[in-house]
Amino acid sequence: MAEGNGESRGRLSRRVRSKLGREARELLQAGPPTLDLMAPVGPQVPDDARVQQALDLCMRAGEVMLSSGEDAAETTNAMIGLANACGLPTVDVDITFTSITMCCHRGMAATPVTSMRLVRRRALDLTRLAAVRDIMARVDRAELDVHGAATELDVAVSAHHPYPRWVATAGWAGLAAAIALMLGAAPITAVAAFLVTGAIDRAGRVLTRWGLPSFFQQVVGGMLATGSAIALFATGFFPAGTRPSLVVAAGITVLLSGLSVVGTVQDAIAGYYVTAAGRAAEIALLSAGLLTGVVLALKIGLEFGLVLEVAGELPTDGGQYWRGIGAAAVAAAAFALAGYAQWRPLLIAGAAGAAGWGTYGALTQFATVGPVAATGVAAVVVGCAAGLLRRDGRVPPLVVVLAGITPLLPGFTAYRGFYQLAVEGVADGLVTVTVALGIGLALAAGVSFGDFLTSPHKRAARPAVEPVPQ
């Protein structure tokens, strides 16, 4: 018995010494480099023609993604993945808001090939974005070669919209009407928001055709939204007890929905500071144009003795909570419809909008959480939904992000701040505008964090380096 115990203690002692010895050797062994820089490229170098074809395909796909509102990190990763699928394993992509530069390194065997493309126009087309993502996925699955992918990309980029232009106008107008109902407006106020926003969209289309810069288009949009509501109020269009100022709040929400607030914060978080700075400058300029238009219309109304006061506190009863969820779903789906989305993204966008507003309403009405914190939590829910859809791959996550946060945009708070700047005083107006800015930042940061929580993450592996012949 004693001999058996002695043998057991001996085996245990040998195992402990062996384990400690291995740990000591690993501790003293030299570790790998902190960062892999200038990894050598092997002799298998693609020819110039194939490199040019693959780079052109990647650049055009990246242009569609960036012009549709995708952030720089998502666009960069998609382009690098497409290049790898096309046989270019060593590429670099640099995005600076209005330009895309891509370089293919070919080691010491051949000179690198660099291509640059400018992104001059930005337009929301969710159907085109979905088609381009589908082409990239098929290339990754080896279902398409470079030539076939380029042909299908030509078809996708040059294809007509799936709906007539007036359907998109109806989508923007429906978004404004749904936002008004979500804020507790009467049906007549929602009808006014529908008509005013439809007129703003048609006017914006004419101004775009004339080549008017976006800043002045925002000024015109803010003046039309506020001036039309004041004119309807002066003519007695709104019955007693209604809140015509919600027409302006809904119009401001629609004009804010075109700003890439989420993409700006995502670029800054991902380290694309130049692109984030460019987007931030664009948002600041367009927001200043919107502020100018609203304040000018309010000042003109004051000259004629017409004051469109801000509505009081929004209703917080249980019935309004459920009506708000339904209206938020309609608003998100209407936004997706204005972006020419197909039926599946429309349904998913509506569900994301309902989930986001339901979370926000529950926190603000039943848990007495502040608007900034509640907006951030609701945005995390929307971001989680986008991350889960990223695993599926059939619906672009951008659809969920843009449509899901649209009901949460601070249109009502922004109008309250603009009104205070024009009528009550600069100090109060700056405080309210700052709150609206905080809500926008909470939206963007929450979406980014939710997407990070649910997106598939892989441990970064050392790249396989092909040995260079001596």
Contacts in CASP RR format, 6 or more apart in sequence:
PFRMAT RR
TARGET T0000
AUTHOR 0000-0000-0000
METHOD contacts of the structure
MODEL  1
MAEGNGESRGRLSRRVRSKLGREARELLQAGPPTLDLMAPVGPQVPDDAR
VQQALDLCMRAGEVMLSSGEDAAETTNAMIGLANACGLPTVDVDITFTSI
TMCCHRGMAATPVTSMRLVRRRALDLTRLAAVRDIMARVDRAELDVHGAA
TELDVAVSAHHPYPRWVATAGWAGLAAAIALMLGAAPITAVAAFLVTGAI
DRAGRVLTRWGLPSFFQQVVGGMLATGSAIALFATGFFPAGTRPSLVVAA
GITVLLSGLSVVGTVQDAIAGYYVTAAGRAAEIALLSAGLLTGVVLALKI
GLEFGLVLEVAGELPTDGGQYWRGIGAAAVAAAAFALAGYAQWRPLLIAG
AAGAAGWGTYGALTQFATVGPVAATGVAAVVVGCAAGLLRRDGRVPPLVV
VLAGITPLLPGFTAYRGFYQLAVEGVADGLVTVTVALGIGLALAAGVSFG
DFLTSPHKRAARPAVEPVPQ
32 462 0 8 1.000
36 462 0 8 1.000
36 463 0 8 1.000
39 90 0 8 1.000
39 463 0 8 1.000
39 465 0 8 1.000
40 107 0 8 1.000
40 108 0 8 1.000
40 465 0 8 1.000
40 466 0 8 1.000
40 468 0 8 1.000
41 90 0 8 1.000
41 105 0 8 1.000
41 106 0 8 1.000
41 107 0 8 1.000
41 108 0 8 1.000
41 109 0 8 1.000
41 466 0 8 1.000
41 468 0 8 1.000
42 107 0 8 1.000
42 109 0 8 1.000
42 465 0 8 1.000
42 466 0 8 1.000
42 467 0 8 1.000
42 468 0 8 1.000
43 109 0 8 1.000
43 466 0 8 1.000
43 468 0 8 1.000
43 469 0 8 1.000
44 466 0 8 1.000
45 106 0 8 1.000
45 107 0 8 1.000
45 109 0 8 1.000
45 110 0 8 1.000
46 54 0 8 1.000
46 87 0 8 1.000
46 88 0 8 1.000
46 106 0 8 1.000
48 113 0 8 1.000
50 87 0 8 1.000
50 146 0 8 1.000
51 88 0 8 1.000
51 104 0 8 1.000
51 106 0 8 1.000
51 113 0 8 1.000
52 113 0 8 1.000
52 115 0 8 1.000
53 146 0 8 1.000
53 147 0 8 1.000
53 150 0 8 1.000
54 83 0 8 1.000
54 86 0 8 1.000
54 87 0 8 1.000
54 88 0 8 1.000
54 104 0 8 1.000
54 146 0 8 1.000
55 83 0 8 1.000
55 88 0 8 1.000
55 91 0 8 1.000
55 102 0 8 1.000
55 104 0 8 1.000
55 113 0 8 1.000
55 115 0 8 1.000
56 115 0 8 1.000
56 150 0 8 1.000
57 82 0 8 1.000
57 86 0 8 1.000
57 146 0 8 1.000
57 149 0 8 1.000
57 150 0 8 1.000
57 153 0 8 1.000
58 79 0 8 1.000
58 82 0 8 1.000
58 83 0 8 1.000
58 86 0 8 1.000
58 91 0 8 1.000
58 102 0 8 1.000
59 79 0 8 1.000
59 100 0 8 1.000
59 102 0 8 1.000
59 115 0 8 1.000
59 117 0 8 1.000
60 117 0 8 1.000
60 150 0 8 1.000
60 153 0 8 1.000
60 157 0 8 1.000
61 78 0 8 1.000
61 79 0 8 1.000
61 82 0 8 1.000
61 132 0 8 1.000
61 135 0 8 1.000
61 136 0 8 1.000
61 153 0 8 1.000
62 75 0 8 1.000
62 78 0 8 1.000
62 79 0 8 1.000
62 100 0 8 1.000
62 132 0 8 1.000
63 100 0 8 1.000
63 117 0 8 1.000
63 119 0 8 1.000
64 128 0 8 1.000
64 129 0 8 1.000
64 132 0 8 1.000
64 157 0 8 1.000
65 74 0 8 1.000
65 75 0 8 1.000
65 78 0 8 1.000
65 129 0 8 1.000
65 132 0 8 1.000
65 133 0 8 1.000
66 72 0 8 1.000
66 75 0 8 1.000
66 95 0 8 1.000
66 100 0 8 1.000
66 119 0 8 1.000
67 119 0 8 1.000
67 121 0 8 1.000
67 122 0 8 1.000
67 123 0 8 1.000
68 122 0 8 1.000
68 123 0 8 1.000
68 124 0 8 1.000
68 125 0 8 1.000
68 126 0 8 1.000
68 128 0 8 1.000
68 129 0 8 1.000
68 398 0 8 1.000
69 122 0 8 1.000
69 124 0 8 1.000
69 260 0 8 1.000
69 263 0 8 1.000
69 398 0 8 1.000
69 402 0 8 1.000
70 78 0 8 1.000
70 129 0 8 1.000
70 398 0 8 1.000
71 262 0 8 1.000
71 263 0 8 1.000
71 266 0 8 1.000
71 267 0 8 1.000
71 270 0 8 1.000
71 272 0 8 1.000
72 95 0 8 1.000
72 267 0 8 1.000
72 270 0 8 1.000
72 272 0 8 1.000
72 275 0 8 1.000
72 276 0 8 1.000
73 266 0 8 1.000
73 267 0 8 1.000
73 270 0 8 1.000
73 271 0 8 1.000
73 272 0 8 1.000
74 266 0 8 1.000
75 93 0 8 1.000
75 95 0 8 1.000
75 100 0 8 1.000
76 93 0 8 1.000
76 95 0 8 1.000
78 133 0 8 1.000
78 136 0 8 1.000
79 91 0 8 1.000
79 93 0 8 1.000
79 100 0 8 1.000
79 102 0 8 1.000
80 91 0 8 1.000
80 93 0 8 1.000
81 136 0 8 1.000
81 140 0 8 1.000
82 136 0 8 1.000
82 139 0 8 1.000
82 140 0 8 1.000
83 89 0 8 1.000
83 91 0 8 1.000
83 102 0 8 1.000
83 104 0 8 1.000
84 91 0 8 1.000
85 136 0 8 1.000
85 139 0 8 1.000
85 140 0 8 1.000
85 142 0 8 1.000
86 139 0 8 1.000
86 146 0 8 1.000
88 104 0 8 1.000
90 104 0 8 1.000
90 105 0 8 1.000
90 106 0 8 1.000
90 107 0 8 1.000
91 102 0 8 1.000
91 103 0 8 1.000
91 104 0 8 1.000
91 105 0 8 1.000
92 102 0 8 1.000
92 103 0 8 1.000
92 105 0 8 1.000
93 100 0 8 1.000
93 101 0 8 1.000
93 102 0 8 1.000
94 100 0 8 1.000
94 101 0 8 1.000
94 102 0 8 1.000
95 101 0 8 1.000
95 272 0 8 1.000
95 275 0 8 1.000
96 274 0 8 1.000
96 275 0 8 1.000
97 119 0 8 1.000
97 274 0 8 1.000
97 275 0 8 1.000
97 277 0 8 1.000
97 278 0 8 1.000
97 279 0 8 1.000
98 118 0 8 1.000
98 119 0 8 1.000
98 120 0 8 1.000
99 116 0 8 1.000
99 117 0 8 1.000
99 118 0 8 1.000
99 119 0 8 1.000
100 116 0 8 1.000
100 117 0 8 1.000
100 119 0 8 1.000
101 114 0 8 1.000
101 115 0 8 1.000
101 116 0 8 1.000
102 114 0 8 1.000
102 115 0 8 1.000
102 116 0 8 1.000
103 112 0 8 1.000
103 113 0 8 1.000
103 114 0 8 1.000
103 115 0 8 1.000
104 112 0 8 1.000
104 113 0 8 1.000
104 114 0 8 1.000
105 112 0 8 1.000
106 112 0 8 1.000
106 113 0 8 1.000
108 468 0 8 1.000
124 258 0 8 1.000
124 338 0 8 1.000
124 339 0 8 1.000
124 340 0 8 1.000
124 402 0 8 1.000
125 161 0 8 1.000
125 339 0 8 1.000
125 340 0 8 1.000
126 336 0 8 1.000
126 339 0 8 1.000
126 340 0 8 1.000
126 341 0 8 1.000
126 342 0 8 1.000
126 345 0 8 1.000
126 396 0 8 1.000
126 398 0 8 1.000
126 399 0 8 1.000
127 161 0 8 1.000
127 162 0 8 1.000
127 339 0 8 1.000
127 340 0 8 1.000
127 341 0 8 1.000
127 342 0 8 1.000
128 156 0 8 1.000
128 157 0 8 1.000
128 159 0 8 1.000
128 340 0 8 1.000
129 396 0 8 1.000
129 398 0 8 1.000
130 341 0 8 1.000
130 342 0 8 1.000
130 345 0 8 1.000
130 395 0 8 1.000
130 396 0 8 1.000
130 399 0 8 1.000
131 156 0 8 1.000
131 159 0 8 1.000
132 153 0 8 1.000
132 156 0 8 1.000
132 157 0 8 1.000
133 393 0 8 1.000
133 396 0 8 1.000
135 144 0 8 1.000
135 149 0 8 1.000
135 152 0 8 1.000
135 153 0 8 1.000
135 156 0 8 1.000
136 149 0 8 1.000
137 393 0 8 1.000
138 144 0 8 1.000
138 149 0 8 1.000
139 145 0 8 1.000
139 146 0 8 1.000
139 149 0 8 1.000
144 152 0 8 1.000
161 168 0 8 1.000
161 340 0 8 1.000
162 340 0 8 1.000
162 342 0 8 1.000
163 337 0 8 1.000
163 340 0 8 1.000
165 205 0 8 1.000
167 337 0 8 1.000
168 201 0 8 1.000
168 337 0 8 1.000
168 338 0 8 1.000
168 339 0 8 1.000
168 340 0 8 1.000
169 198 0 8 1.000
169 201 0 8 1.000
169 202 0 8 1.000
169 338 0 8 1.000
170 198 0 8 1.000
170 337 0 8 1.000
171 334 0 8 1.000
171 335 0 8 1.000
171 337 0 8 1.000
171 338 0 8 1.000
172 197 0 8 1.000
172 198 0 8 1.000
172 200 0 8 1.000
172 201 0 8 1.000
172 254 0 8 1.000
172 334 0 8 1.000
172 338 0 8 1.000
173 193 0 8 1.000
173 194 0 8 1.000
173 195 0 8 1.000
173 197 0 8 1.000
173 198 0 8 1.000
173 201 0 8 1.000
174 194 0 8 1.000
174 197 0 8 1.000
174 330 0 8 1.000
174 331 0 8 1.000
174 334 0 8 1.000
175 197 0 8 1.000
175 253 0 8 1.000
175 254 0 8 1.000
175 257 0 8 1.000
175 331 0 8 1.000
175 334 0 8 1.000
175 335 0 8 1.000
175 338 0 8 1.000
175 406 0 8 1.000
176 193 0 8 1.000
176 194 0 8 1.000
176 196 0 8 1.000
176 197 0 8 1.000
176 198 0 8 1.000
176 247 0 8 1.000
176 250 0 8 1.000
176 251 0 8 1.000
176 253 0 8 1.000
176 254 0 8 1.000
177 190 0 8 1.000
177 191 0 8 1.000
177 193 0 8 1.000
177 194 0 8 1.000
177 197 0 8 1.000
177 250 0 8 1.000
178 190 0 8 1.000
178 327 0 8 1.000
178 328 0 8 1.000
178 330 0 8 1.000
178 331 0 8 1.000
178 334 0 8 1.000
178 407 0 8 1.000
179 193 0 8 1.000
179 249 0 8 1.000
179 250 0 8 1.000
179 251 0 8 1.000
179 253 0 8 1.000
179 254 0 8 1.000
179 327 0 8 1.000
179 331 0 8 1.000
179 407 0 8 1.000
179 411 0 8 1.000
180 189 0 8 1.000
180 190 0 8 1.000
180 193 0 8 1.000
180 246 0 8 1.000
180 247 0 8 1.000
180 249 0 8 1.000
180 250 0 8 1.000
181 187 0 8 1.000
181 190 0 8 1.000
181 323 0 8 1.000
181 324 0 8 1.000
181 327 0 8 1.000
182 323 0 8 1.000
182 324 0 8 1.000
182 326 0 8 1.000
182 327 0 8 1.000
182 328 0 8 1.000
182 331 0 8 1.000
182 357 0 8 1.000
182 407 0 8 1.000
183 246 0 8 1.000
183 249 0 8 1.000
183 250 0 8 1.000
183 311 0 8 1.000
183 314 0 8 1.000
183 412 0 8 1.000
184 243 0 8 1.000
184 246 0 8 1.000
184 314 0 8 1.000
184 315 0 8 1.000
184 320 0 8 1.000
184 323 0 8 1.000
184 324 0 8 1.000
185 193 0 8 1.000
185 242 0 8 1.000
185 243 0 8 1.000
185 246 0 8 1.000
185 247 0 8 1.000
185 250 0 8 1.000
186 239 0 8 1.000
186 241 0 8 1.000
186 242 0 8 1.000
186 243 0 8 1.000
188 237 0 8 1.000
188 238 0 8 1.000
188 239 0 8 1.000
188 242 0 8 1.000
189 238 0 8 1.000
189 242 0 8 1.000
189 243 0 8 1.000
189 244 0 8 1.000
189 246 0 8 1.000
189 247 0 8 1.000
192 228 0 8 1.000
192 229 0 8 1.000
192 232 0 8 1.000
192 237 0 8 1.000
192 238 0 8 1.000
192 244 0 8 1.000
192 247 0 8 1.000
193 246 0 8 1.000
193 247 0 8 1.000
193 250 0 8 1.000
193 251 0 8 1.000
196 224 0 8 1.000
196 225 0 8 1.000
196 228 0 8 1.000
196 229 0 8 1.000
196 247 0 8 1.000
196 251 0 8 1.000
197 225 0 8 1.000
197 250 0 8 1.000
197 251 0 8 1.000
197 254 0 8 1.000
199 224 0 8 1.000
199 228 0 8 1.000
200 221 0 8 1.000
200 222 0 8 1.000
200 224 0 8 1.000
200 225 0 8 1.000
200 251 0 8 1.000
200 254 0 8 1.000
200 255 0 8 1.000
203 220 0 8 1.000
203 221 0 8 1.000
203 224 0 8 1.000
204 217 0 8 1.000
204 220 0 8 1.000
204 221 0 8 1.000
207 216 0 8 1.000
207 217 0 8 1.000
207 220 0 8 1.000
208 217 0 8 1.000
212 220 0 8 1.000
214 285 0 8 1.000
214 286 0 8 1.000
215 285 0 8 1.000
215 286 0 8 1.000
215 288 0 8 1.000
215 289 0 8 1.000
216 289 0 8 1.000
218 255 0 8 1.000
218 286 0 8 1.000
218 287 0 8 1.000
218 289 0 8 1.000
218 290 0 8 1.000
218 292 0 8 1.000
218 293 0 8 1.000
219 289 0 8 1.000
219 290 0 8 1.000
219 292 0 8 1.000
219 293 0 8 1.000
219 296 0 8 1.000
220 293 0 8 1.000
221 255 0 8 1.000
221 290 0 8 1.000
221 293 0 8 1.000
222 251 0 8 1.000
222 252 0 8 1.000
222 255 0 8 1.000
222 289 0 8 1.000
222 290 0 8 1.000
222 293 0 8 1.000
222 294 0 8 1.000
222 297 0 8 1.000
223 293 0 8 1.000
223 294 0 8 1.000
223 296 0 8 1.000
223 297 0 8 1.000
225 247 0 8 1.000
225 248 0 8 1.000
225 251 0 8 1.000
225 252 0 8 1.000
225 255 0 8 1.000
225 294 0 8 1.000
225 297 0 8 1.000
226 248 0 8 1.000
226 293 0 8 1.000
226 294 0 8 1.000
226 297 0 8 1.000
226 298 0 8 1.000
226 308 0 8 1.000
227 297 0 8 1.000
227 300 0 8 1.000
227 301 0 8 1.000
228 247 0 8 1.000
229 244 0 8 1.000
229 245 0 8 1.000
229 247 0 8 1.000
229 248 0 8 1.000
229 308 0 8 1.000
230 297 0 8 1.000
230 298 0 8 1.000
230 301 0 8 1.000
230 306 0 8 1.000
230 308 0 8 1.000
232 238 0 8 1.000
232 244 0 8 1.000
232 247 0 8 1.000
233 244 0 8 1.000
233 306 0 8 1.000
233 308 0 8 1.000
234 304 0 8 1.000
234 306 0 8 1.000
237 244 0 8 1.000
238 244 0 8 1.000
243 311 0 8 1.000
243 312 0 8 1.000
244 308 0 8 1.000
245 308 0 8 1.000
245 309 0 8 1.000
245 310 0 8 1.000
245 311 0 8 1.000
245 415 0 8 1.000
245 419 0 8 1.000
246 311 0 8 1.000
246 412 0 8 1.000
248 294 0 8 1.000
248 308 0 8 1.000
248 415 0 8 1.000
249 311 0 8 1.000
249 411 0 8 1.000
249 412 0 8 1.000
249 414 0 8 1.000
249 415 0 8 1.000
250 411 0 8 1.000
251 411 0 8 1.000
252 290 0 8 1.000
252 294 0 8 1.000
252 411 0 8 1.000
252 414 0 8 1.000
252 415 0 8 1.000
252 418 0 8 1.000
253 406 0 8 1.000
253 409 0 8 1.000
253 411 0 8 1.000
253 412 0 8 1.000
255 290 0 8 1.000
256 287 0 8 1.000
256 290 0 8 1.000
256 409 0 8 1.000
256 410 0 8 1.000
256 411 0 8 1.000
256 414 0 8 1.000
257 335 0 8 1.000
257 402 0 8 1.000
257 406 0 8 1.000
257 409 0 8 1.000
259 282 0 8 1.000
259 283 0 8 1.000
259 286 0 8 1.000
259 287 0 8 1.000
260 279 0 8 1.000
260 282 0 8 1.000
260 283 0 8 1.000
261 283 0 8 1.000
261 440 0 8 1.000
261 441 0 8 1.000
261 443 0 8 1.000
261 444 0 8 1.000
262 401 0 8 1.000
262 402 0 8 1.000
262 405 0 8 1.000
262 443 0 8 1.000
262 444 0 8 1.000
262 447 0 8 1.000
262 448 0 8 1.000
263 279 0 8 1.000
263 444 0 8 1.000
264 276 0 8 1.000
264 279 0 8 1.000
264 280 0 8 1.000
264 283 0 8 1.000
264 444 0 8 1.000
265 276 0 8 1.000
265 441 0 8 1.000
265 444 0 8 1.000
265 445 0 8 1.000
265 448 0 8 1.000
266 444 0 8 1.000
266 447 0 8 1.000
266 448 0 8 1.000
267 273 0 8 1.000
267 275 0 8 1.000
267 276 0 8 1.000
267 279 0 8 1.000
268 276 0 8 1.000
269 445 0 8 1.000
269 448 0 8 1.000
290 414 0 8 1.000
291 418 0 8 1.000
291 421 0 8 1.000
291 433 0 8 1.000
294 415 0 8 1.000
294 418 0 8 1.000
294 419 0 8 1.000
294 422 0 8 1.000
295 418 0 8 1.000
295 421 0 8 1.000
295 422 0 8 1.000
298 308 0 8 1.000
298 418 0 8 1.000
298 419 0 8 1.000
298 422 0 8 1.000
298 423 0 8 1.000
299 422 0 8 1.000
301 307 0 8 1.000
301 308 0 8 1.000
302 422 0 8 1.000
302 423 0 8 1.000
307 423 0 8 1.000
308 419 0 8 1.000
309 419 0 8 1.000
310 415 0 8 1.000
310 416 0 8 1.000
310 419 0 8 1.000
311 412 0 8 1.000
314 412 0 8 1.000
316 364 0 8 1.000
316 365 0 8 1.000
318 365 0 8 1.000
321 358 0 8 1.000
321 361 0 8 1.000
321 362 0 8 1.000
321 365 0 8 1.000
324 357 0 8 1.000
324 358 0 8 1.000
325 354 0 8 1.000
325 357 0 8 1.000
325 358 0 8 1.000
326 354 0 8 1.000
327 407 0 8 1.000
328 350 0 8 1.000
328 353 0 8 1.000
328 354 0 8 1.000
328 356 0 8 1.000
328 357 0 8 1.000
328 358 0 8 1.000
328 407 0 8 1.000
329 350 0 8 1.000
329 351 0 8 1.000
329 353 0 8 1.000
329 354 0 8 1.000
329 357 0 8 1.000
330 350 0 8 1.000
331 353 0 8 1.000
331 406 0 8 1.000
331 407 0 8 1.000
332 349 0 8 1.000
332 350 0 8 1.000
332 352 0 8 1.000
332 353 0 8 1.000
332 354 0 8 1.000
332 403 0 8 1.000
332 404 0 8 1.000
332 406 0 8 1.000
332 407 0 8 1.000
333 346 0 8 1.000
333 347 0 8 1.000
333 349 0 8 1.000
333 350 0 8 1.000
333 403 0 8 1.000
335 349 0 8 1.000
335 402 0 8 1.000
335 403 0 8 1.000
335 404 0 8 1.000
335 406 0 8 1.000
336 345 0 8 1.000
336 346 0 8 1.000
336 349 0 8 1.000
336 350 0 8 1.000
336 399 0 8 1.000
336 402 0 8 1.000
336 403 0 8 1.000
337 346 0 8 1.000
341 349 0 8 1.000
341 399 0 8 1.000
344 394 0 8 1.000
344 395 0 8 1.000
345 395 0 8 1.000
345 396 0 8 1.000
345 399 0 8 1.000
348 389 0 8 1.000
348 395 0 8 1.000
348 399 0 8 1.000
348 400 0 8 1.000
349 399 0 8 1.000
349 400 0 8 1.000
349 403 0 8 1.000
349 404 0 8 1.000
350 403 0 8 1.000
350 404 0 8 1.000
351 385 0 8 1.000
352 382 0 8 1.000
352 385 0 8 1.000
352 386 0 8 1.000
352 400 0 8 1.000
352 403 0 8 1.000
352 404 0 8 1.000
353 382 0 8 1.000
353 403 0 8 1.000
353 404 0 8 1.000
353 406 0 8 1.000
353 407 0 8 1.000
355 381 0 8 1.000
355 382 0 8 1.000
355 385 0 8 1.000
355 404 0 8 1.000
356 378 0 8 1.000
356 379 0 8 1.000
356 381 0 8 1.000
356 382 0 8 1.000
356 404 0 8 1.000
356 407 0 8 1.000
356 408 0 8 1.000
357 378 0 8 1.000
357 407 0 8 1.000
357 408 0 8 1.000
358 378 0 8 1.000
359 374 0 8 1.000
359 377 0 8 1.000
359 378 0 8 1.000
359 381 0 8 1.000
360 374 0 8 1.000
360 375 0 8 1.000
360 377 0 8 1.000
360 378 0 8 1.000
360 408 0 8 1.000
361 374 0 8 1.000
361 378 0 8 1.000
363 369 0 8 1.000
363 370 0 8 1.000
363 373 0 8 1.000
363 374 0 8 1.000
363 377 0 8 1.000
363 378 0 8 1.000
364 370 0 8 1.000
364 371 0 8 1.000
364 374 0 8 1.000
369 377 0 8 1.000
371 413 0 8 1.000
371 435 0 8 1.000
371 439 0 8 1.000
372 435 0 8 1.000
372 438 0 8 1.000
372 439 0 8 1.000
372 442 0 8 1.000
373 442 0 8 1.000
375 408 0 8 1.000
375 410 0 8 1.000
375 439 0 8 1.000
375 440 0 8 1.000
375 442 0 8 1.000
375 443 0 8 1.000
376 442 0 8 1.000
376 443 0 8 1.000
376 445 0 8 1.000
376 446 0 8 1.000
377 446 0 8 1.000
378 408 0 8 1.000
379 405 0 8 1.000
379 408 0 8 1.000
379 442 0 8 1.000
379 443 0 8 1.000
379 444 0 8 1.000
379 445 0 8 1.000
379 446 0 8 1.000
379 447 0 8 1.000
379 450 0 8 1.000
380 446 0 8 1.000
380 447 0 8 1.000
380 449 0 8 1.000
380 450 0 8 1.000
380 453 0 8 1.000
381 450 0 8 1.000
382 400 0 8 1.000
382 401 0 8 1.000
382 404 0 8 1.000
382 405 0 8 1.000
382 446 0 8 1.000
382 447 0 8 1.000
382 450 0 8 1.000
383 400 0 8 1.000
383 401 0 8 1.000
383 446 0 8 1.000
383 447 0 8 1.000
383 448 0 8 1.000
383 449 0 8 1.000
383 450 0 8 1.000
383 451 0 8 1.000
383 454 0 8 1.000
384 450 0 8 1.000
384 451 0 8 1.000
384 453 0 8 1.000
384 454 0 8 1.000
385 400 0 8 1.000
386 397 0 8 1.000
386 398 0 8 1.000
386 400 0 8 1.000
386 401 0 8 1.000
386 447 0 8 1.000
386 450 0 8 1.000
386 451 0 8 1.000
386 454 0 8 1.000
387 397 0 8 1.000
387 450 0 8 1.000
387 451 0 8 1.000
387 454 0 8 1.000
387 455 0 8 1.000
388 454 0 8 1.000
389 395 0 8 1.000
389 396 0 8 1.000
389 397 0 8 1.000
389 400 0 8 1.000
390 397 0 8 1.000
390 451 0 8 1.000
390 454 0 8 1.000
390 455 0 8 1.000
390 456 0 8 1.000
391 454 0 8 1.000
391 455 0 8 1.000
391 456 0 8 1.000
397 451 0 8 1.000
401 447 0 8 1.000
401 451 0 8 1.000
405 443 0 8 1.000
405 447 0 8 1.000
408 439 0 8 1.000
408 443 0 8 1.000
409 439 0 8 1.000
409 440 0 8 1.000
409 443 0 8 1.000
410 435 0 8 1.000
410 436 0 8 1.000
410 439 0 8 1.000
410 440 0 8 1.000
411 436 0 8 1.000
413 432 0 8 1.000
413 435 0 8 1.000
413 436 0 8 1.000
413 439 0 8 1.000
414 433 0 8 1.000
414 436 0 8 1.000
416 432 0 8 1.000
417 428 0 8 1.000
417 429 0 8 1.000
417 432 0 8 1.000
417 433 0 8 1.000
417 436 0 8 1.000
418 429 0 8 1.000
418 433 0 8 1.000
420 428 0 8 1.000
420 429 0 8 1.000
420 432 0 8 1.000
421 429 0 8 1.000
421 430 0 8 1.000
421 433 0 8 1.000
END
